[in-house]
Amino acid sequence: MKKKIYYPLLSTIFIFVLIEVILFFFYNIFDSKYFENFKETKKRYNFNQRKIEKENYFKIKKELKTNKIKIAIFGGSSANGYPFDIKFSDILAKTLGDEYIVHNYSKNGEPFVDFQSKKILLLQNYYDYVVIYSGHNEIWSYIYHKSKILKNNITFPNGAKVNYKSIYQQRDREINKIKKYILDKNIYEFDEILFYFSDNLRSYNIFRKIIVRLTKLKKNKKLINKNLGYNILEDKPFLNQVDKKNIINRYKKDISTITKNKKPKQKIIILPVLSNYFFPSFSDHIPNLDIWKKKKLEDQIITYYKQINLLKNFDNIEKLKNLEAKAYKNNLEAIICNENKFIKCIDKAKISNSLDTIPLRVLPEINKFITNMDYKKNIMYIDLQTKLNELKSLDEFNEIFVDFQHPSILGHIIITEFLAKAILGKDIKIKNLHIKCDQFTFNIQNKTYIFKSNFKKAFEDNINFLKANNLNQPNINYSYDYFINRSIDFQKKCNFIQ
């Protein structure tokens, strides 16, 4: 019986080793990328994410042992600078000077609840300041949580499925890395063994490349054959008011846990999250519409957005008052708003955002909670609303963003100024901001700083992000066209494209 098991097993191992030896000789004889292992692929592209991560963790660990004032920043892609390779934490570090250390733990796409909040609880006692700029991704945290309870991947109205298991596994891996490399905890990582084999086995790399190609072909075919967009009007909301209330309560609970866990002299700074409320809602909800009335109303909404044409030639102001779709009605009214105080237009746009049944931006109620929560000693609130109060037009408002949620370089400068004031206790103005094709320059207290930046990649990513999200609203191009064209103009100016 044992022989029956051993012989096939040994034969399989022998064949596998033989394949690896053959591929090794082929690689050395032909020097071809087709026979390389994953480690050699990464070397060819001059990229090794795991090595970069480890070096960053060791740098953080070393800096935590110094006597400098330590600041930790937590958030999602907005706090991480997306689509730029520079973020407000980088500018803040220069602004504060050598007495301070700034570490940024934010991550693209990562929610606050159950994700960033767990990292804060793990790390907050090592820092003098904890900065929280997070809120855009709370719909995802809620959907992951709901999927986990149901033990089933929830599908969005556009057909996208949530793989909650892999998301939680990735989160736990990152938390284990922080424990192991920064906090010196004795963590056994099975992943390390897997990474070793995936880096060195040539057969694995060939298989990986085949899977990547097939996945791309499948994805492209899916995009061609299927409209993955959201419906402008839904009979049943993807998230109802109870769901939204649960999202807000989960956010409140994690904030409460963090503030209770703070050290006596530690300061926690919480910022409301900047959001471009003037982008159209992703979907609106009107129950019990028959198919013909629904089609007529959707066509009406599409026509209104086409007529706006960047605030020109809109001749349906009176008809707009009777538009049944309240999310779109408030958004359209906010766009054409001509109030003396622009903040009134922003408030109307916020109403539209709160009615969005697929809230991919921060819920206004989360920002309202941040604004109104009970701020006790050493728990600080930064009122970014005061900056919005100074704005006089939609053009000025749009300058702060690159899409419907991510701050522009100017947006990051504004956040930096507010943070610097909260930490230093005095106004800090960042002046003479010049953005060139490969760098931007600014002046702080008579000192000039230059940041090198890959703006070519940043604006390519920006355009791809906008186009991908516009697929969810294929018939409503307002705002998308504006920001895409702005990025294209910058690329042409820098000769990135013809």
N, C-alpha and C positions, 0 to 999 in steps of 0.2 A: 504493500500500500504506500509506504514511504517513498519507495523508488518511483512509483507512478507520479508522485508529486514532485520529487526532486529533479528528475530528468527534464520534464518540460520547463521547470523554473530555471535550471542551469542552462538549458538550451536557449531560453529567452534572453538571459543575462549575457551569454556568450555572443549571440547575434547582435544585441544592443551595443556591446563593447566593440565588436568588430566594425559596426557601422560608424561608431565614433572615431575609431582608428583610421578608417578609410577617409572619412571627412577631414580629419586632421591632416593627413598626407595630401589630399586634394587641395586643401587651403594653402599649404606650404609650397606645393608644386606650382599651382596656377595663380596663387595670390588673388583669389576671387572672393568678392563679398558674398557670393552665394553659399560659400562653405564656412563662413566665419561664425563664431559664437556671439552671444548677445553682448558680452563684455567688449569684444572687438568692434561690434557695430557701434556701441556707445563711444568707443575711443575714436572711431572714424568720424563720427559727428561731433566729437569734442564735447560730449555731454554724459555726465554720470550723476543722475539725480540723487541717488543714495549717498554718494560721496559728498555732494554739496550739502545735503541734509545733515550728515554726521559732522562735517566741519562747522556748520552753523550752530548745531547743538553744543559742540565743545567750546565754541566761542562764547555762547551764552553762559555756559557753566563757569567759564573762567571769569567773565565780567560780573557774575553774581557774587563772586568772592571779594570784589573790590569795595571800597568805602564810598563809592559814588552814589548819588541819588538815582534810584532805579525806577523806571517807568515801563509798564507792560500794556500793550494795546491789543484789544480783542475785537473781532468783527468778521464780516464776510468779505466779499470781493471789493466792496467800496472802500473798506479800511485797508485792503490789500493793494489798492491802487489800480485795479483793473480798469482799462486795458493797458495802462502804463507800467513801466518797470520802476517807477518812482511813486512813492506814496507819502501821505502827510507825516508819517512817522519819521521818514528820512529828512524831511524839511524841518520837522520839530527838533530832531537831534542837532542839526546845525544851528537852529535858533536858540536853543538852550545853552549850548556850549559844552566844554569838556567836563564840567562838574556833574553832568547827567549822562545816564545810559538809557537808551530807548530800545526796547525789544518788541517786535510785532509778531503776534501769534495768529493773526487773522488768516483766513483761508477762503479762496474763491468757492462760492456756493454753500459755505457751511453756515447753518443756522446758529442762533444764540442758544435756544432751549435744547438741552440734552447734548450739545456739542461744544460750542465755545464756553458755555457756562461750566461744563465739567473741567475744562482746561484751567479756567479761572480758579475754581476751588482747589485744584491741584497746585497751582503756582502762586496764588495771590499773597501768601505770607512771605514770599521772597522779594516783594516789591514795595516801594514807598507809595507809588501811585498805580492804580489800576484804571485804565481808560476803556470804557465800553461804547463802541460805535457799531451797533448791530441791531437788525430788525427786518431787513428786506426778505430774509429767507425763512421766516417763521411758518409760512404755508407748508414748506418742505418738512420741517421738523414735525409738524402736526400730521402730515400725510405718512411720514415714516412711522410715527408712533401708532397711528390708526392701522396701518398695514401690519405692523407687528402684533397688535392685539387681535386682528382678524386672521392673522397668519396667511395673508394673501396680498399680493402686490396690487395696489390700487391703480387703476388706469385713469389718466386725465382725459378730458373731453376731446383733446386733439390726438388721442391714440397712444400717447407716451405712457409707458409703464414705469412704476417705481420699484426698483430692486432694493428693498429695505435691508435685506440680509447683508449684501455686500457693502452698503453704506455704513451700517453699524460695525461691521468687521473692520472697515477702513478706519473709522473713528477710534476703535479700540487699539488698533495697531499704532496709530499716532500717539495715543495716550501712553502706551507702553514704551514708545521711543523716548518720550519726555521723561518718564520715570527712570528709564535705563541710562540715557545719555546725559541728562541734565541733573536729575535728582539722585543719581547713583543707587537706584533701587536694583535689587538682584532679580531681574526679569528674564525668564527663559523665553526666547523667541523661536518658535518653530519656523517662523518666516525666514530667519537667517539661513537655515538649512536649505529651504526652498529657493531662496535667492542665490545661494551658492551654485546649486545645480542649474538653475535657469540662466545664470550668467555664463556657465562654462560648457554646457552641453550643446553641441552643434546641431544635433537632430532637433532639439527643442527650438532653436532659433529658426530653423527651416520651417518647422511646423507653425511657429508663431507668425512668420511672414505670410504663409499661405492663409492662415485664419484672418489676418489683417486685410489682405486683398479681398477675400470672400465677403468679409463683413462690409467693406466699402461698397462692393458691387451690390450687395443685398440692400444696403441703406439707400444708395442712389436709385435703385429700381423702385424701392418703396416710396421715395419722394416723388418719382415720376408718375407712378401709377395711383397714388393715393393722396388726396388733399388732407393734410394733417391739421388744418386750421381749426380754431374754435368757432363755434356758431356765434354770430353777433347777438342773437337772442336765444336763450335757453328756456325751455318749459320748466325745467327743474334746475335750481342753482347747484353748481358743483360744490360750493361751500355755502351753507345757509348761515343765518344770524347766530344760531347756537354754536356752529363750528367756529365762527369768528370770535365769539365770546370765549370759547375754550382756548383758542390761540392766544388771546390777550391774557387770560388767567394763568396760562402756563408760563408766559413771559414774566408776569408779575411775581409768580412763585419763585422762579430762579433768581430774579433780581433780589428778592427778599432774603433768600438763602445766602447769597453772596454778601450782602450788606451786613447780615448778622455774623458772618464768618470773618469779618475784617479785623486786623490788628488795631490796638488803641490809637496809634499815631498814623496809621495808614490812611490815605485819601483815595476815595473812589470817585471818579469823574464819569458821569453818564451824559451822553449827548443824544438829542433827538436825531433821527436819521434823515438827511436831505433826500427828497424824492421829487422827481419831475412829474407833478400831478397833472400837467397839461397833456401828457400822452393819453390817447383814447383808452377807455376801459377795454379789457380783454373780452369781456362778455357781460351781458345784462340779462335780467330775469323778468319775464312777464308770463305768468301762468295762464293756462287755458286759452291760448291763441290758436285759432284755426290756421291751417297751412297757408291759405291765401292771404289772410290778414298779416301773418308773420312775414311772408315774402314781401308784401307791400311796405311794411314798416322797415324791414331791413334795407330795401331799395331806397327808401326815403332817407335813412341814416347815411347810407353810402353817398347819396347825392349831396347831402349837406356837407359832408367832409370834403367832397370834390370841389364844391362851390367856395368853400373857405379859401382854398388855394393860397395858403400862407397869409390869411387875414385880408384877402382882396375879393371883391365882387360877391359878397354874401348878401343875398336879397331875400332871405327867408326868416328874418328875425321874428316876425309876428307868428309865423307858422311854428317856429321852434318852441314857443310857449306851450303849445298843446302836444308836444312830442311825448308819447307814453313811456318810452324807454328812458327812465330817469338818470341812469348813469351816463348815457350819451348826451342827454339834454343838458345836464349840468356841465359836462365837459365842453360841449359846443358853446354854451353861454360863457364859460370861463375864457375860452379862446378869443371870442369876439368882444369880450368885456372892455368897456371904456370908462370905468370908474376913475374918479380923480385920484383915489388911493389904490394902487395896484394890489395891495394886500387883500382887498376885497375880492379881487379876481382869483387870487391864490386860494382864498377860503372856499370859493365856489368850486374850484378845481378839486379841492380836498373832498368835497361832498361826492363828486363823481368817483373818486378813488375809493371811498368807503362803500360805495354801492357795487363795485366791481365784484362779480361772483367768482372770478379767478384772480385773487389778489397777489400777483407776483411782485408787487411793490410793498413797502411797509404799510401796514394798516394805520391810517391816521389816528386810530384809537390808541395804538402803542405809543406814538409820539405824544399824544395827549396825556397818557399815564406818566410818561417820563417827565413831562412838564409839570404835572400837578402832584407828583408823589411827595411824601413828607421827607424833606431833606434835613437830616440831623447832622450833628457835628462830624466834619471830615467826609461827608457824602455830598458831592458837589454836582450842580446842574449847570450845563452850559446852554445858554439861550440863543441858539442859532436863529431863532425867529426874528431877533432884532436886526439881523442882516437882511432877512427877507423883507422886513418893513421898509428898508431903504431903497428897494428896487422899484423902478418906475415903469417898466415895460416887460412884455413877454420876451423880447430879444435879450434884455439884461438877465432875465431869469434863465433862459436857455444857455447863456454863457457859462453857467455854473455846472452844466452837465454835458455828458457825451452821448447819453441815451435816456431811457426812462428812469434810471436809478443811479448810475455811476457818476461820481463827480469828475469834472474836468480838472486840469492843472489849477485853474483859478479856484475851483471848488476845494481842492486840497489846501491851497494857500489860505482860504477863509477859515477852514477847520483848524489849521495850524495856528493862526493868529488868536483864535478863541482859546485854544488849549494853552498856548504860551502865556496868555494873560491869566488864566486860572492857576497856572503853576508858579509863575513869577510874581503875580500880584500887580502887574503894570501892563499898560498897553504896548504891544509890539506890532509895528506896522512893517509888512514886507513890501518893499517898493521896487520900482523899475523892473517889472516882470517882462522878460523878453524870451519868447519861444522861437527857437530856430529849428532847422531841420534835424539836427542831431543832439541838441542840448537846450536847456533853458537856464536863464540867469536871473538872479534876484539879489536884492540888497537888504541887509538887516543891520541897523545901527552902524552905518557907514562901512560895513564889510560886504564884499561881493562874493557870492557863491555860484559855482557853475556845476550843474548836474548833466552828465552825459546821458542820453536816452535813445533807445531804439524806437523813434517815433514811426518809422516805416512799418514795423511789426504792430505797434500799438494801434495805428489807424486801420491797418488791415483787419486786425482782430475786432476793432470797433464796428467796421462795416459788416463783417461776417455775423457778429452778434445781432446787429440791427436787422439784417436780412433774414436770419434764422427766426427771429421773433416776429418779423413781418409776415412770415409764412403762416403764423397763427391768426393773422388778421389780413388775409390777402386782398381784401376789397377796401381796406382803410389804410391809406398810405400817408395820411397827414402825420407830421412829426417825424416819421421814419425817413421820408424823402429829405426833409430839412437837415437832419443830422448826418445822413449818408452823404448828401451833397457837400456839406461842410467838411467832412473828412476827405472826400475826393478832391475838393479845392485845395486843401493843405497838401495832399500828396502830389498834385500837379505843380503847385508852387515850388515844392522841393524836388521836382523831377523824379519822384518815386514811380509815377505813372505818366503816360503821355496824354 
